Amino acid sequence: MRRTVVVALAAIGLLLAGSVAAIAWLTRGGPELAAPEPPPPAPGADPAPLVPLPAGPIPPGASIAAPAPVAQPLPPPPKGSWAAVPATARIAALGPLGREIRAGLDDLAPRLSRCAEAEVQARHGGQEVSGLQGADEKGAPALMLEIETLDGEVRIVDAPVETRGQADDGLFACAQRALRGQVIPAASARPGSRIRLLYPLP
């Protein structure tokens, strides 16, 4: 009889221990499931960019935007091109050579002034104008003289448009035709140099 009671008490104890363990297991939420690993990127695909998280708590419903792309700097102009020659805005910065070039341009001023006449512009309308595409449309009309130095003189190779303003294409065509190939005496000039000089049209 006593043996039966002991066995019964032991069975009740085991049942209670199992119940307590089951309750504890359920209150912990069961076994933790490991998050599935993301699939590997496809061959040749660029990895997704990392987006930095903002400091502090993120408000509910807020979205995290990727940073704006940074503008890439323009590549340098090709070596040896006219675009690679630094531009000079003030002719006085050229020293004695600048004074000699100014004298030559003053001699050409009356011819360039006639380019402002409506009938002259109409006569040159439709002709090809260098540098017109992409020129700044604000400010007074101006050309960028491309000058090469020779022995005791300089030559204007071209005069592309630098600032278009509201001028008609015929004005630039007339002025470029008057300037291209002009040779200006300059005692201080030495061969082998190139100059880009800003020249507002008279």
C-alpha positions in Angstrom: 0.0 0.0 0.0 2.7 2.4 1.0 4.6 1.5 -2.3 1.6 2.4 -4.3 1.2 5.8 -2.6 4.9 6.6 -3.3 4.6 5.8 -6.9 1.5 7.9 -7.3 3.2 10.9 -5.6 6.2 10.5 -7.9 4.0 10.5 -10.9 2.1 13.6 -9.8 5.5 15.4 -9.1 6.7 14.6 -12.6 3.4 15.8 -14.1 3.7 19.1 -12.2 7.3 19.6 -13.3 6.5 18.9 -16.9 3.5 21.4 -16.7 5.7 24.1 -15.2 8.4 23.6 -17.9 5.7 23.8 -20.7 4.3 27.0 -19.3 7.7 28.6 -19.1 8.5 27.5 -22.7 5.3 29.0 -24.0 5.7 32.4 -22.1 9.2 32.8 -23.7 7.7 32.6 -27.2 9.1 29.2 -28.1 12.4 28.7 -29.8 14.0 31.7 -31.5 14.0 31.3 -35.3 17.1 32.6 -37.1 16.4 35.2 -39.8 16.9 33.8 -43.3 20.1 35.0 -44.9 19.6 37.3 -48.0 20.2 35.6 -51.3 23.6 36.3 -52.9 23.8 39.0 -55.6 23.5 37.9 -59.2 26.8 37.5 -61.0 28.0 40.9 -62.4 25.4 42.9 -60.5 26.6 46.0 -58.5 26.1 45.7 -54.8 23.3 47.9 -53.3 24.7 51.2 -52.0 24.8 51.5 -48.2 22.5 54.2 -47.0 23.6 55.9 -43.7 21.0 55.9 -41.0 20.1 59.2 -39.4 21.2 59.8 -35.8 18.5 59.3 -33.1 15.2 57.5 -33.3 13.4 57.3 -36.6 9.8 58.6 -36.4 7.1 56.1 -37.3 6.2 56.2 -40.9 9.4 58.1 -41.9 11.2 57.0 -45.0 15.0 56.9 -45.4 16.0 58.5 -48.7 19.2 57.7 -50.5 21.7 60.7 -50.6 21.6 62.9 -53.6 24.2 62.1 -56.3 27.3 64.3 -56.2 28.0 66.1 -59.5 31.2 64.9 -61.1 33.7 67.6 -62.1 34.1 68.2 -65.8 37.1 66.6 -67.4 40.0 68.9 -68.2 40.2 70.2 -71.8 42.4 68.3 -74.1 46.1 69.2 -73.9 47.1 71.5 -76.7 43.6 72.7 -77.5 42.6 76.4 -77.3 40.2 75.6 -74.4 43.3 74.6 -72.4 44.8 78.1 -72.7 43.8 80.3 -69.7 41.5 83.2 -70.7 42.6 86.8 -70.1 39.8 89.2 -69.3 41.9 92.4 -69.1 44.2 93.3 -72.0 46.3 95.3 -69.5 47.3 92.0 -67.9 49.4 91.2 -71.0 51.8 94.1 -70.3 53.6 95.7 -73.3 52.2 93.1 -75.6 48.7 93.9 -74.5 49.2 97.6 -75.4 50.4 96.6 -78.9 47.4 94.3 -79.4 45.1 97.1 -78.2 46.5 99.5 -80.8 45.8 97.0 -83.5 42.3 96.3 -82.3 41.6 100.1 -82.2 42.5 100.2 -85.9 39.9 97.5 -86.5 37.2 99.2 -84.4 35.6 101.3 -87.2 35.2 98.1 -89.3 33.8 96.2 -86.4 31.4 99.1 -85.6 29.8 98.7 -89.0 28.8 95.2 -88.1 26.2 96.6 -85.8 24.3 98.1 -88.7 21.1 96.2 -89.6 21.8 96.0 -93.3 25.3 94.6 -92.6 23.9 92.0 -90.2 21.3 91.0 -92.8 24.1 90.5 -95.4 26.0 88.2 -93.0 22.9 86.4 -91.7 22.9 82.6 -92.2 26.7 82.4 -92.3 28.5 80.0 -89.9 29.3 81.4 -86.5 31.9 79.7 -84.3 31.2 79.3 -80.6 27.6 80.3 -80.8 26.1 77.1 -79.4 26.2 77.1 -75.6 27.3 80.8 -75.4 26.0 82.8 -72.4 22.9 84.8 -73.3 23.4 87.3 -70.5 25.5 90.4 -70.7 26.9 92.4 -73.6 28.0 90.6 -76.8 31.6 89.6 -76.6 34.1 87.3 -78.4 37.1 85.3 -77.2 40.0 86.2 -79.4 42.3 83.2 -80.1 45.7 84.8 -80.8 49.1 83.2 -81.6 52.3 85.1 -81.3 54.8 85.3 -84.1 58.2 87.0 -84.5 57.4 90.7 -83.9 53.6 90.3 -84.6 50.5 88.4 -83.5 47.8 86.8 -85.6 44.1 86.4 -84.7 43.3 82.8 -85.5 39.6 82.8 -84.5 37.1 84.7 -82.4 34.4 82.4 -81.1 31.4 83.8 -79.3 31.9 84.1 -75.5 28.7 86.1 -74.6 25.8 86.2 -77.0 23.5 88.6 -75.1 20.5 89.5 -77.4 22.6 90.2 -80.5 21.7 88.8 -83.9 23.8 86.0 -85.5 24.7 88.4 -88.3 26.7 90.6 -85.9 28.9 87.8 -84.9 29.4 86.5 -88.4 30.4 90.0 -89.5 32.8 90.5 -86.6 34.4 87.1 -86.9 35.0 87.7 -90.6 36.7 91.0 -89.9 38.9 89.6 -87.2 40.0 86.2 -88.5 43.5 86.1 -89.9 44.3 89.7 -89.0 48.0 90.3 -88.2 48.9 93.0 -85.7 52.5 94.4 -85.4 53.8 93.8 -81.9 57.6 94.4 -81.3 57.5 92.5 -78.0 55.9 89.4 -79.4 58.0 86.2 -79.5 56.9 83.1 -81.5 55.3 80.1 -79.9 52.8 81.5 -77.4 49.0 81.5 -77.5 46.6 83.9 -75.9 42.8 83.9 -75.3 41.6 87.5 -74.9 38.0 88.5 -74.0 36.9 91.2 -76.5 33.6 93.0 -76.0 32.2 94.1 -79.4 32.2 97.9 -80.0 
